[in-house]
Structures are given as C-alpha cells and as structure tokens.
Amino acid sequence: MGVSAKIAPSMLSSDFANLASEARRMLDCGADWLHMDIMDGHFVPNLTMGAPVIKSLRKHTNAYLDCHLMVTNPLDYVEPLGDAGASGFTFHVEVSRENWPELVKKIKSKGMRPGVSLRPGTPIEEVYPLVEGENPVEMVLVMTVEPGFGGQKFMPEMMEKVRVLRAKYPSLDIEVDGGLGPSTIDMAASAGANCIVAGSSVFGSPEPAQVILHMRKSVEDVQNSN
C-alpha cells in the first residue's frame, strides 16, 4: 500500500484555552497532523471554530492542519481558511453533490489539499466520482460516528466502506474519525485506513505518546504484512 500512517489528534478534545500549547504537546507526542473540526451549528448541531482560530494557531505551529468542515456551505469557507493557513480542507459529500468540481478547484487554488467526507448513512459509492474526477480529491474521510460531537462510540460496520475504498484505490489516503483508540485501531487499520483521527483516546490518556505510537504501529503492521 503506497500510503503512510498519519495520526491526527482531534483538537476538539483539547483545552481550547491553551490551543497553542496543546498543539505543541501533541506534536511532541508524535502526531503527524492536527485535526481541526469546523462545525457551523447547521449541518451539525454543534458550533466549534472557524478561520480566526486556524489563523491564531498557525502563528504558533508549522504543523499540517487537517480541517474537517461539517458545514452546509463549504464554498464560503475556502477563501478564509486558505488565508488563515489551513493545510487540508475536507468537505462533506452530502452538501456538495452539485458543485464539487468548482469546490475542489477553489480549494487547490488556495494551496490546500482537498478531501471529501461522508456520514455513516451515506453510501460509499457517492464519493467515487470525486476520487475519479478530472480534478480529484486527495483523501476520503469515512466517519465512524455521526458527526457533530466528540466522545462517541466507534461504529465497526463502517469498516466495510474502508475495505471497499482500499480495494478500489490502493494509493488513496483514507481517514477514519470517531471512537478511534487502542481498542478499535486494529479494526480500522486492517480495513485499510491509514489516516487516524483520535480525540478522547489521546487527550484523555495519561500517556498520549503511547496511544499515538500504538495506533501508528497498528497501521504500519498491516501495511508491512501486505
């Protein structure tokens, strides 16, 4: 499999009052990316952060800021997030069926890496055109919980989507988000996920570096056995 393991602690579980130091702590613990959950209070009921927070954090870190947009109008966020210093821009397929080619083009023009996400109830086939398009997305995020809140229970039945994607696209970055930790990482890794978002399991652990290492090793063990 021509993709590398990337562990992305979800900053939604961090201490927001100390975001810069929390980011530094996660990177010191071995994180590859920092996962930033941007929610608009409409596509999902929760309201979290936007471009001003990304811009503030960018002043304190060179890390890859993996932004997951749980918003109804992702097009409206491309310019502000690009200007703020976001690295990845993952939008939801459910709100961009009509305009995704324009959206992907705009994301790339702002120097960000485009990704697409889907809720648990959305069939995996809906993302195929975006991966196979003339101007494709570079990552698919399979939600393993209903988006909107941290701390939910992992949905193992979502692993079939990951397996199908990995078989179809061997070199695609496949991310999973929701309920990932030491007890669920092996299921996700063996299905073919290589980008792992983890919130509560990392931030709630007395040894976050060990949790990150455990998840990385799980992904790499599967890759090395293939």
C-alpha positions as CSV (number, residue, x, y, z in Angstrom):
1,M,0.0,0.0,0.0
2,G,1.6,3.2,-1.1
3,V,0.3,5.4,1.7
4,S,1.9,6.3,5.0
5,A,0.4,6.2,8.5
6,K,-0.7,9.6,9.7
7,I,-2.0,10.1,13.3
8,A,-4.1,13.2,13.7
9,P,-5.2,14.1,17.3
10,S,-8.6,15.8,17.2
11,M,-8.1,19.3,18.7
12,L,-11.8,19.3,19.6
13,S,-10.8,17.3,22.6
14,S,-8.0,19.6,23.7
15,D,-8.1,22.5,26.1
16,F,-9.3,25.3,23.8
17,A,-7.9,28.0,26.2
18,N,-4.4,26.6,25.6
19,L,-4.7,25.6,22.0
20,A,-1.1,26.5,21.0
21,S,0.5,24.6,23.9
22,E,-1.9,21.6,23.3
23,A,-0.8,21.6,19.6
24,R,2.8,21.6,20.7
25,R,2.2,18.8,23.2
26,M,0.6,16.6,20.6
27,L,3.4,17.1,18.1
28,D,5.9,16.4,20.8
29,C,4.0,13.1,21.4
30,G,4.4,12.1,17.8
31,A,1.4,13.4,16.0
32,D,1.7,13.8,12.2
33,W,-1.3,16.1,11.7
34,L,-3.6,18.2,13.9
35,H,-7.3,17.6,13.1
36,M,-9.5,20.7,13.3
37,D,-13.2,20.2,13.4
38,I,-15.1,23.2,11.9
39,M,-18.8,23.0,12.6
40,D,-21.4,25.6,11.7
41,G,-24.3,24.7,14.1
42,H,-26.4,23.9,11.0
43,F,-25.0,20.9,9.1
44,V,-24.4,19.5,12.6
45,P,-25.9,20.9,15.9
46,N,-22.6,21.9,17.4
47,L,-20.7,25.1,16.9
48,T,-16.9,24.9,17.2
49,M,-14.3,27.0,15.5
50,G,-13.6,28.9,12.2
51,A,-10.9,30.7,10.3
52,P,-9.9,33.1,13.1
53,V,-8.9,30.1,15.3
54,I,-7.0,28.5,12.5
55,K,-5.2,31.8,11.8
56,S,-4.3,32.2,15.5
57,L,-3.0,28.6,15.8
58,R,-1.0,28.9,12.6
59,K,1.1,31.7,14.2
60,H,2.3,29.0,16.7
61,T,2.9,26.0,14.6
62,N,4.0,24.7,11.2
63,A,2.0,21.5,11.6
64,Y,-0.4,20.2,8.9
65,L,-3.8,21.5,10.0
66,D,-6.3,18.9,8.8
67,C,-9.6,20.8,8.6
68,H,-12.8,18.8,8.5
69,L,-15.7,21.1,7.5
70,M,-19.1,20.0,8.9
71,V,-20.8,22.9,7.3
72,T,-23.7,23.5,4.9
73,N,-21.9,25.9,2.6
74,P,-18.2,24.7,2.3
75,L,-17.6,27.1,-0.7
76,D,-18.0,30.1,1.7
77,Y,-15.1,28.8,3.9
78,V,-12.4,28.1,1.2
79,E,-11.0,31.6,0.9
80,P,-11.0,32.5,4.7
81,L,-9.5,29.1,5.6
82,G,-6.9,29.3,2.8
83,D,-5.9,32.8,4.0
84,A,-5.8,31.6,7.6
85,G,-3.2,28.9,6.8
86,A,-5.3,25.6,6.7
87,S,-3.4,22.7,5.1
88,G,-6.2,20.3,4.3
89,F,-9.9,21.1,3.5
90,T,-12.3,18.2,3.8
91,F,-15.9,18.9,2.9
92,H,-19.0,16.7,3.2
93,V,-20.3,15.0,0.0
94,E,-23.9,15.4,1.3
95,V,-23.7,19.2,0.8
96,S,-21.6,19.4,-2.4
97,R,-23.2,16.9,-4.8
98,E,-23.9,19.8,-7.3
99,N,-20.7,21.9,-7.1
100,W,-17.8,19.7,-6.0
101,P,-15.7,20.3,-9.2
102,E,-15.8,24.1,-8.5
103,L,-15.1,23.5,-4.8
104,V,-12.1,21.2,-5.4
105,K,-10.6,23.6,-7.9
106,K,-11.0,26.5,-5.5
107,I,-9.5,24.5,-2.6
108,K,-6.4,23.7,-4.6
109,S,-6.1,27.3,-5.9
110,K,-5.8,28.4,-2.2
111,G,-2.9,25.9,-1.7
112,M,-4.9,23.4,0.4
113,R,-5.3,19.7,-0.1
114,P,-8.9,18.6,-0.9
115,G,-10.7,15.8,0.8
116,V,-14.3,14.5,1.0
117,S,-16.1,13.1,4.0
118,L,-19.3,11.1,4.3
119,R,-21.7,10.5,7.2
120,P,-22.4,6.9,8.4
121,G,-25.7,6.8,6.5
122,T,-24.3,7.9,3.1
123,P,-23.4,5.1,0.6
124,I,-19.7,4.9,-0.2
125,E,-20.4,5.0,-4.0
126,E,-21.3,8.7,-3.6
127,V,-17.6,9.6,-3.3
128,Y,-16.3,7.6,-6.3
129,P,-16.9,10.5,-8.8
130,L,-14.9,12.8,-6.6
131,V,-11.9,10.4,-6.4
132,E,-12.0,9.6,-10.1
133,G,-12.8,13.1,-11.4
134,E,-10.6,15.2,-13.7
135,N,-9.6,17.3,-10.6
136,P,-9.9,14.7,-7.9
137,V,-10.0,14.9,-4.1
138,E,-6.8,13.5,-2.4
139,M,-8.4,11.9,0.7
140,V,-11.7,10.3,1.7
141,L,-12.8,10.6,5.4
142,V,-15.1,7.8,6.5
143,M,-17.0,9.0,9.6
144,T,-17.2,6.1,12.1
145,V,-19.7,8.1,14.3
146,E,-22.4,10.6,13.5
147,P,-20.5,13.9,13.0
148,G,-21.1,16.7,15.4
149,F,-19.8,15.7,18.9
150,G,-16.7,14.1,20.3
151,G,-16.6,11.0,22.6
152,Q,-19.0,8.8,20.6
153,K,-18.8,5.0,20.2
154,F,-17.0,3.6,17.2
155,M,-19.3,2.0,14.5
156,P,-17.5,-1.1,13.3
157,E,-20.0,-1.6,10.5
158,M,-18.3,1.4,8.7
159,M,-15.2,-0.6,8.1
160,E,-16.8,-2.2,5.1
161,K,-16.7,1.2,3.4
162,V,-13.0,1.5,4.2
163,R,-12.3,-2.0,2.8
164,V,-14.2,-1.2,-0.4
165,L,-12.3,2.1,-0.8
166,R,-8.9,0.5,-0.2
167,A,-9.5,-2.3,-2.7
168,K,-10.6,0.2,-5.3
169,Y,-8.0,2.9,-4.6
170,P,-4.7,1.4,-3.3
171,S,-2.8,4.7,-3.1
172,L,-5.6,6.9,-1.7
173,D,-5.3,8.5,1.8
174,I,-8.3,7.0,3.7
175,E,-9.1,8.7,7.0
176,V,-11.3,7.5,9.8
177,D,-12.8,9.7,12.5
178,G,-14.9,8.8,15.6
179,G,-14.3,6.5,18.5
180,L,-10.7,5.6,17.5
181,G,-8.3,4.4,20.2
182,P,-6.3,1.4,21.3
183,S,-9.4,-0.9,21.4
184,T,-10.6,0.0,17.9
185,I,-7.5,0.9,15.9
186,D,-6.8,-2.7,14.7
187,M,-10.2,-2.9,13.0
188,A,-9.6,0.4,11.2
189,A,-6.0,-0.5,10.2
190,S,-6.9,-3.9,8.9
191,A,-9.7,-2.5,6.8
192,G,-7.2,-0.2,5.1
193,A,-7.4,3.2,6.9
194,N,-4.0,5.0,7.1
195,C,-5.0,8.4,8.5
196,I,-6.4,8.1,12.0
197,V,-8.2,10.8,13.9
198,A,-8.4,10.3,17.6
199,G,-9.7,12.7,20.2
200,S,-10.8,11.4,23.6
201,S,-8.5,8.4,23.5
202,V,-5.4,10.6,23.1
203,F,-6.3,13.7,25.2
204,G,-7.9,11.6,27.9
205,S,-4.8,9.3,28.3
206,P,-2.1,9.9,30.9
207,E,0.3,8.7,28.2
208,P,-0.8,10.3,24.9
209,A,2.5,9.5,23.2
210,Q,2.0,5.8,23.9
211,V,-1.6,5.9,22.4
212,I,-0.2,7.7,19.2
213,L,2.6,5.1,18.9
214,H,0.2,2.2,19.4
215,M,-2.1,3.5,16.6
216,R,0.8,4.2,14.2
217,K,2.3,0.7,14.8
218,S,-1.1,-0.9,14.1
219,V,-1.4,0.9,10.7
220,E,2.3,0.1,9.8
221,D,2.0,-3.6,10.8
222,V,-0.9,-4.0,8.4
223,Q,0.9,-2.2,5.7
224,N,4.1,-4.3,6.2
225,S,2.1,-7.5,6.1
226,N,0.6,-6.7,2.7
